[in-house]
Amino acid sequence: MSTNNGNNNATKKNVFVAFSNLVARKQAFSSDEVDDNKNLSVVPGNDEGVGESKNGNGQPHAERPMSSALSSGVVFEEIPSPNRVVRSGKENAVVDDTFTVGKRAQTPRLNQILVESGAVAKEKIEEALEMQRKMADKRRLIDILIDDLGADREVILKTIARYYSFESVDPTPVFGNKEKLQFIRQLLDMLPPLYYDMAVRHKVLPFELYSNGYDKLIVITPDPTYPEVHPIARAFKFPKYEIKYVNTDHWTELWRQLAFDQGAKQLGLDAEDGFSQYDKDESEKELEKSLEEEIGRGKLNEVIEALLVDGVRTGASDIHVIPKGTHRTEFHFRIDGRLSLWSAIADVRAEAVLTVIKDRGKNLDRFEKFLSQDGFAQRMVDNKMIRFRFSTMPIYSSDLRSKLESIVIRILRGADAANGIDSLGMPDSTRESFVKAIRKPQGIVIFTGPTGSGKSTSQLAAIQTIMDPGINIITIEDPVEYLIEGCRQVKLNHKLDFEGALRGLLRHDPDVVMVGEMRDKTTAEIAVKLANTGHLIFSTLHTNDSVGAITRLYNMGIEPFLLAYTINIVVAQRLIRKLCDRCKMLDEHVDIDLLIEAGLTMDEILSSTIYKPVGCVHCIRGYRGRIGIFEALAMTKEMRKIILKSKDFIDEDALRTLALQNGMQTLRQSAINLVKSGVTAIENVEGMLCEE
């Protein structure tokens, strides 16, 4: 009995001590005053004091950067004891692992600062507070302001970071520094998979490592008050960490360079990894066995999953998987319309890599290596559902025993990636004609251009412009490029082909129909019939210019009177690479003869500012992003008369002359305007300028 009483007394004493410590911490939370220019840091828990360690003079120890610590073989030990977080600033707080500053409700003082600084209007604050009171999940006020009320994200986050005295970081000196980028990448790779995904999702990156008796990690993020930042920072397993603010554009650029800095070695595939070498005389049976063993190691699965994610994050439209022999596979990303070598895997059989990739997609048979196959997959990347379309094609190999295939993976980002007609870059006159045509209740709107010229994006922008709950919009595509909310998108299969879907559509009461492509006379006739019976049709054709689309339909067998009265507008388009604004330079050696041949006068040449590409860490060979050029042929009464008079052929010259008189801007003229305004370089549109 006495033993039990002793245990009970000890327990009560421990509870009393713990309660006293908690009270002391809360008092420190409410009364501690510190300077504005200190930041968040983590120190090992102790009872002697909170803050940075100091020398005998009472001054903080000098810290030295350790940018190359990992590469020089420094071993970092995990600290098993719990950490305590110190906040300094206007809202002072000392917190442990059980709660963080980011979880506290937003203070009235901070709301006042947001209004006084002009970051957000007072009415929006009040509206956000009202929305927050009605929500069950109690989202942060700043998230409601940014996501629901459209407040400026960068201005709000910067204001909050300044209010809480987070130091700002300018990471631009790191850009292009391969040693520092590699160091950051190594730090990031130390995270467990769960925390790695959290770090990317919440935009948290390690930046620097300081040594002061023990190591302190500098972590940067655009949103330093987000609650998940602290668990991510602790997951790096350093004794201390300090959180600093970085603007979103700089964070995005740093992440892009970290992604581009990856090569085959960073992907984790070295000869040292233990992948076996194979003799040239091994039998077919041994080859299959070795492939299965190599795939079974699990390393390739991680590499391919990382490849898909990197393709999304770098803005690539396609991933090309190209075997370059039996033991080398190259990965090329198509970014801004150009293929760039991303990485390569050596010392691993190409067939093993191809098999793992085919296993990622549905409807792909890993054992079928002599036929072309189509498959698909989807992944959640950075909180967005991304779809991937796979296409395989058998190719020749120098080793007759190897059955190699080329694989192309198209990345489909979804309809939320498009931003409406304004994002297309149409000139004002073209945009006016285009909007007028798509708002008509019936007729055909045709988009023309080669593969990859942005036709599907333009169709999507047009549909989003006219989207209304009161109309029935149906799309028939093969394959489906975008999943469009508010539309019924027909799913084609082996039992329902393109023609069958179009015929069934006539009885499905549509108002607007998007036909992926008018491939032949049958599909063209059905599309024209729909347009002629009071429906608005969007479709595409593969022609070089706008006038050529009318000739193409006429040659398919569509009657001239149907063409004359069903076509609203034909838009021909291309995508042109844009010069990087950070590094482009004035072109002092302009090809004057080429510009004169393109139709420019000497006065126009002298008054124009013409640039050339240079290349920097922010772009790819001097270019970053693309912009559309357009040629819009809007039908008029005079054009309809020309088409109606056609007998054996369509008079394209007469139509083009009349369109130019009505103010149509050709693709060539659109390209010239981009050169004159410094958006692109002559070399990028040279072929278009020389066309007749």
Solvent accessible surface area in square Angstrom, and as a share of the most:
residue,aa,sasa,rsa
1,M,175,0.78
2,S,90,0.58
3,T,96,0.56
4,N,87,0.45
5,N,74,0.38
6,G,37,0.36
7,N,86,0.44
8,N,82,0.42
9,N,93,0.48
10,A,52,0.40
11,T,77,0.45
12,K,141,0.60
13,K,141,0.60
14,N,100,0.51
15,V,95,0.55
16,F,140,0.58
17,V,71,0.41
18,A,62,0.48
19,F,127,0.53
20,S,46,0.30
21,N,71,0.36
22,L,82,0.41
23,V,58,0.33
24,A,55,0.43
25,R,80,0.29
26,K,124,0.53
27,Q,112,0.50
28,A,35,0.27
29,F,61,0.25
30,S,94,0.60
31,S,77,0.50
32,D,61,0.32
33,E,146,0.65
34,V,50,0.29
35,D,88,0.46
36,D,78,0.40
37,N,123,0.63
38,K,107,0.45
39,N,20,0.10
40,L,0,0.00
41,S,7,0.05
42,V,0,0.00
43,V,4,0.02
44,P,40,0.25
45,G,46,0.44
46,N,64,0.33
47,D,138,0.71
48,E,171,0.77
49,G,41,0.40
50,V,65,0.38
51,G,29,0.28
52,E,61,0.27
53,S,41,0.27
54,K,122,0.52
55,N,55,0.28
56,G,87,0.83
57,N,129,0.66
58,G,39,0.38
59,Q,108,0.48
60,P,76,0.48
61,H,73,0.33
62,A,100,0.78
63,E,62,0.28
64,R,156,0.57
65,P,84,0.53
66,M,29,0.13
67,S,29,0.19
68,S,48,0.31
69,A,5,0.04
70,L,36,0.18
71,S,83,0.54
72,S,81,0.53
73,G,55,0.53
74,V,63,0.36
75,V,127,0.73
76,F,35,0.15
77,E,136,0.61
78,E,111,0.50
79,I,58,0.29
80,P,135,0.85
81,S,55,0.35
82,P,100,0.63
83,N,19,0.10
84,R,20,0.07
85,V,0,0.00
86,V,22,0.13
87,R,6,0.02
88,S,5,0.03
89,G,3,0.03
90,K,108,0.46
91,E,44,0.20
92,N,19,0.10
93,A,2,0.01
94,V,14,0.08
95,V,2,0.01
96,D,29,0.15
97,D,60,0.31
98,T,108,0.63
99,F,76,0.32
100,T,4,0.03
101,V,7,0.04
102,G,9,0.09
103,K,128,0.54
104,R,65,0.24
105,A,88,0.69
106,Q,41,0.18
107,T,25,0.14
108,P,112,0.70
109,R,114,0.42
110,L,3,0.02
111,N,17,0.09
112,Q,87,0.39
113,I,31,0.16
114,L,0,0.00
115,V,50,0.29
116,E,111,0.50
117,S,64,0.41
118,G,62,0.60
119,A,11,0.08
120,V,10,0.06
121,A,53,0.41
122,K,121,0.51
123,E,122,0.55
124,K,68,0.29
125,I,9,0.04
126,E,92,0.41
127,E,87,0.39
128,A,0,0.00
129,L,53,0.26
130,E,70,0.32
131,M,54,0.24
132,Q,43,0.19
133,R,153,0.56
134,K,156,0.66
135,M,42,0.19
136,A,107,0.83
137,D,102,0.53
138,K,122,0.52
139,R,69,0.25
140,R,47,0.17
141,L,3,0.01
142,I,4,0.02
143,D,32,0.17
144,I,0,0.00
145,L,0,0.00
146,I,19,0.10
147,D,88,0.45
148,D,64,0.33
149,L,31,0.16
150,G,61,0.59
151,A,13,0.10
152,D,78,0.40
153,R,115,0.42
154,E,53,0.24
155,V,64,0.37
156,I,0,0.00
157,L,7,0.03
158,K,99,0.42
159,T,8,0.05
160,I,4,0.02
161,A,2,0.02
162,R,146,0.53
163,Y,5,0.02
164,Y,15,0.06
165,S,10,0.06
166,F,9,0.04
167,E,82,0.37
168,S,74,0.48
169,V,25,0.14
170,D,84,0.44
171,P,0,0.00
172,T,48,0.28
173,P,99,0.62
174,V,10,0.05
175,F,19,0.08
176,G,37,0.35
177,N,55,0.28
178,K,151,0.64
179,E,111,0.50
180,K,71,0.30
181,L,8,0.04
182,Q,53,0.24
183,F,9,0.04
184,I,1,0.01
185,R,16,0.06
186,Q,62,0.28
187,L,0,0.00
188,L,0,0.00
189,D,79,0.41
190,M,76,0.34
191,L,11,0.06
192,P,58,0.37
193,P,112,0.70
194,L,117,0.58
195,Y,66,0.25
196,Y,40,0.15
197,D,69,0.36
198,M,23,0.10
199,A,0,0.00
200,V,7,0.04
201,R,89,0.32
202,H,42,0.19
203,K,72,0.31
204,V,0,0.00
205,L,0,0.00
206,P,0,0.00
207,F,19,0.08
208,E,47,0.21
209,L,1,0.00
210,Y,45,0.17
211,S,11,0.07
212,N,18,0.09
213,G,85,0.82
214,Y,73,0.28
215,D,23,0.12
216,K,12,0.05
217,L,0,0.00
218,I,3,0.01
219,V,0,0.00
220,I,0,0.00
221,T,0,0.00
222,P,4,0.03
223,D,21,0.11
224,P,2,0.01
225,T,11,0.07
226,Y,58,0.22
227,P,26,0.16
228,E,59,0.26
229,V,1,0.00
230,H,1,0.00
231,P,38,0.24
232,I,0,0.00
233,A,2,0.02
234,R,51,0.19
235,A,10,0.08
236,F,2,0.01
237,K,92,0.39
238,F,9,0.04
239,P,13,0.08
240,K,2,0.01
241,Y,3,0.01
242,E,16,0.07
243,I,0,0.00
244,K,23,0.10
245,Y,7,0.03
246,V,1,0.00
247,N,47,0.24
248,T,26,0.15
249,D,109,0.56
250,H,38,0.17
251,W,10,0.03
252,T,64,0.37
253,E,7,0.03
254,L,0,0.00
255,W,13,0.04
256,R,31,0.11
257,Q,11,0.05
258,L,0,0.00
259,A,0,0.00
260,F,66,0.27
261,D,28,0.15
262,Q,10,0.05
263,G,23,0.22
264,A,30,0.23
265,K,142,0.60
266,Q,55,0.24
267,L,17,0.08
268,G,25,0.24
269,L,7,0.04
270,D,42,0.22
271,A,65,0.51
272,E,155,0.70
273,D,64,0.33
274,G,45,0.43
275,F,12,0.05
276,S,46,0.29
277,Q,124,0.55
278,Y,37,0.14
279,D,101,0.52
280,K,182,0.77
281,D,126,0.65
282,E,22,0.10
283,S,57,0.37
284,E,78,0.35
285,K,170,0.72
286,E,91,0.41
287,L,3,0.02
288,E,73,0.33
289,K,131,0.56
290,S,9,0.06
291,L,6,0.03
292,E,88,0.39
293,E,97,0.43
294,E,1,0.01
295,I,22,0.11
296,G,63,0.61
297,R,113,0.41
298,G,26,0.25
299,K,71,0.30
300,L,0,0.00
301,N,45,0.23
302,E,117,0.53
303,V,4,0.02
304,I,0,0.00
305,E,51,0.23
306,A,40,0.31
307,L,1,0.00
308,L,1,0.01
309,V,36,0.21
310,D,6,0.03
311,G,0,0.00
312,V,20,0.11
313,R,47,0.17
314,T,12,0.07
315,G,44,0.42
316,A,0,0.00
317,S,33,0.21
318,D,9,0.05
319,I,0,0.00
320,H,33,0.15
321,V,0,0.00
322,I,45,0.23
323,P,10,0.06
324,K,107,0.45
325,G,28,0.27
326,T,31,0.18
327,H,47,0.21
328,R,91,0.33
329,T,0,0.00
330,E,21,0.09
331,F,0,0.00
332,H,29,0.13
333,F,1,0.00
334,R,73,0.27
335,I,16,0.08
336,D,33,0.17
337,G,21,0.21
338,R,125,0.46
339,L,68,0.34
340,S,16,0.11
341,L,97,0.48
342,W,19,0.07
343,S,6,0.04
344,A,11,0.09
345,I,0,0.00
346,A,42,0.32
347,D,42,0.22
348,V,0,0.00
349,R,7,0.03
350,A,0,0.00
351,E,7,0.03
352,A,0,0.00
353,V,0,0.00
354,L,4,0.02
355,T,9,0.05
356,V,1,0.00
357,I,0,0.00
358,K,2,0.01
359,D,61,0.31
360,R,52,0.19
361,G,9,0.09
362,K,135,0.57
363,N,117,0.60
364,L,24,0.12
365,D,70,0.36
366,R,60,0.22
367,F,155,0.64
368,E,49,0.22
369,K,26,0.11
370,F,145,0.60
371,L,112,0.56
372,S,63,0.40
373,Q,22,0.10
374,D,103,0.53
375,G,4,0.04
376,F,105,0.44
377,A,7,0.06
378,Q,100,0.44
379,R,63,0.23
380,M,119,0.53
381,V,5,0.03
382,D,57,0.29
383,N,100,0.52
384,K,121,0.51
385,M,91,0.41
386,I,6,0.03
387,R,48,0.18
388,F,1,0.00
389,R,62,0.23
390,F,1,0.00
391,S,45,0.29
392,T,0,0.00
393,M,102,0.46
394,P,49,0.31
395,I,67,0.34
396,Y,214,0.82
397,S,23,0.15
398,S,113,0.73
399,D,31,0.16
400,L,165,0.82
401,R,65,0.24
402,S,11,0.07
403,K,63,0.27
404,L,7,0.03
405,E,2,0.01
406,S,28,0.18
407,I,1,0.00
408,V,44,0.25
409,I,0,0.00
410,R,64,0.23
411,I,8,0.04
412,L,12,0.06
413,R,67,0.25
414,G,15,0.14
415,A,14,0.11
416,D,104,0.54
417,A,57,0.44
418,A,17,0.13
419,N,115,0.59
420,G,16,0.15
421,I,8,0.04
422,D,110,0.57
423,S,64,0.42
424,L,18,0.09
425,G,34,0.33
426,M,17,0.08
427,P,47,0.30
428,D,123,0.64
429,S,68,0.44
430,T,9,0.05
431,R,89,0.32
432,E,127,0.57
433,S,39,0.25
434,F,0,0.00
435,V,31,0.18
436,K,141,0.60
437,A,5,0.04
438,I,1,0.00
439,R,141,0.52
440,K,71,0.30
441,P,100,0.63
442,Q,83,0.37
443,G,3,0.02
444,I,1,0.00
445,V,0,0.00
446,I,0,0.00
447,F,0,0.00
448,T,0,0.00
449,G,1,0.01
450,P,64,0.40
451,T,111,0.65
452,G,50,0.48
453,S,3,0.02
454,G,16,0.16
455,K,20,0.08
456,S,42,0.27
457,T,45,0.26
458,S,0,0.00
459,Q,5,0.02
460,L,2,0.01
461,A,1,0.00
462,A,0,0.00
463,I,0,0.00
464,Q,63,0.28
465,T,42,0.24
466,I,18,0.09
467,M,65,0.29
468,D,69,0.36
469,P,142,0.90
470,G,66,0.63
471,I,57,0.29
472,N,21,0.11
473,I,2,0.01
474,I,2,0.01
475,T,1,0.00
476,I,0,0.00
477,E,14,0.06
478,D,80,0.41
479,P,62,0.39
480,V,34,0.19
481,E,32,0.14
482,Y,39,0.15
483,L,106,0.53
484,I,12,0.06
485,E,161,0.72
486,G,61,0.58
487,C,20,0.12
488,R,139,0.51
489,Q,46,0.20
490,V,34,0.20
491,K,166,0.70
492,L,34,0.17
493,N,77,0.39
494,H,169,0.76
495,K,176,0.75
496,L,62,0.31
497,D,89,0.46
498,F,18,0.07
499,E,66,0.29
500,G,28,0.27
501,A,7,0.06
502,L,0,0.00
503,R,117,0.43
504,G,29,0.27
505,L,5,0.02
506,L,66,0.33
507,R,192,0.70
508,H,97,0.43
509,D,118,0.61
510,P,5,0.03
511,D,59,0.31
512,V,8,0.05
513,V,0,0.00
514,M,7,0.03
515,V,0,0.00
516,G,19,0.19
517,E,49,0.22
518,M,2,0.01
519,R,113,0.41
520,D,70,0.36
521,K,99,0.42
522,T,40,0.23
523,T,5,0.03
524,A,0,0.00
525,E,75,0.34
526,I,11,0.06
527,A,0,0.00
528,V,2,0.01
529,K,113,0.48
530,L,1,0.00
531,A,3,0.02
532,N,86,0.44
533,T,85,0.50
534,G,45,0.44
535,H,34,0.15
536,L,4,0.02
537,I,0,0.00
538,F,0,0.00
539,S,0,0.00
540,T,8,0.05
541,L,3,0.01
542,H,76,0.34
543,T,10,0.06
544,N,124,0.64
545,D,34,0.17
546,S,0,0.00
547,V,0,0.00
548,G,14,0.13
549,A,0,0.00
550,I,0,0.00
551,T,29,0.17
552,R,94,0.34
553,L,0,0.00
554,Y,35,0.13
555,N,109,0.56
556,M,37,0.17
557,G,38,0.36
558,I,5,0.03
559,E,90,0.40
560,P,24,0.15
561,F,111,0.46
562,L,41,0.20
563,L,1,0.00
564,A,0,0.00
565,Y,137,0.52
566,T,3,0.02
567,I,1,0.00
568,N,14,0.07
569,I,0,0.00
570,V,0,0.00
571,V,0,0.00
572,A,0,0.00
573,Q,3,0.01
574,R,43,0.16
575,L,59,0.29
576,I,11,0.05
577,R,30,0.11
578,K,70,0.30
579,L,8,0.04
580,C,5,0.03
581,D,120,0.62
582,R,141,0.52
583,C,20,0.12
584,K,54,0.23
585,M,104,0.46
586,L,101,0.50
587,D,33,0.17
588,E,145,0.65
589,H,158,0.71
590,V,33,0.19
591,D,75,0.39
592,I,64,0.33
593,D,109,0.56
594,L,14,0.07
595,L,2,0.01
596,I,83,0.42
597,E,111,0.50
598,A,6,0.05
599,G,59,0.57
600,L,10,0.05
601,T,79,0.46
602,M,89,0.40
603,D,112,0.58
604,E,64,0.29
605,I,11,0.06
606,L,136,0.68
607,S,95,0.61
608,S,21,0.14
609,T,59,0.34
610,I,9,0.05
611,Y,50,0.19
612,K,71,0.30
613,P,30,0.19
614,V,76,0.44
615,G,30,0.29
616,C,45,0.27
617,V,60,0.34
618,H,20,0.09
619,C,12,0.07
620,I,36,0.18
621,R,160,0.58
622,G,0,0.00
623,Y,7,0.03
624,R,94,0.34
625,G,23,0.22
626,R,83,0.30
627,I,42,0.21
628,G,7,0.06
629,I,3,0.02
630,F,3,0.01
631,E,9,0.04
632,A,12,0.09
633,L,1,0.00
634,A,37,0.29
635,M,17,0.08
636,T,41,0.24
637,K,159,0.67
638,E,92,0.41
639,M,2,0.01
640,R,47,0.17
641,K,120,0.51
642,I,40,0.20
643,I,0,0.00
644,L,71,0.35
645,K,157,0.66
646,S,17,0.11
647,K,174,0.74
648,D,128,0.66
649,F,139,0.58
650,I,7,0.04
651,D,61,0.32
652,E,54,0.24
653,D,102,0.53
654,A,33,0.25
655,L,0,0.00
656,R,66,0.24
657,T,72,0.42
658,L,32,0.16
659,A,1,0.01
660,L,84,0.42
661,Q,134,0.60
662,N,87,0.45
663,G,55,0.53
664,M,23,0.10
665,Q,43,0.19
666,T,33,0.19
667,L,14,0.07
668,R,67,0.25
669,Q,74,0.33
670,S,7,0.04
671,A,0,0.00
672,I,6,0.03
673,N,51,0.26
674,L,24,0.12
675,V,2,0.01
676,K,55,0.23
677,S,75,0.48
678,G,1,0.01
679,V,44,0.25
680,T,0,0.00
681,A,2,0.02
682,I,16,0.08
683,E,108,0.48
684,N,29,0.15
685,V,3,0.02
686,E,81,0.37
687,G,56,0.54
688,M,30,0.14
689,L,1,0.00
690,C,66,0.40
691,E,102,0.46
692,E,207,0.93
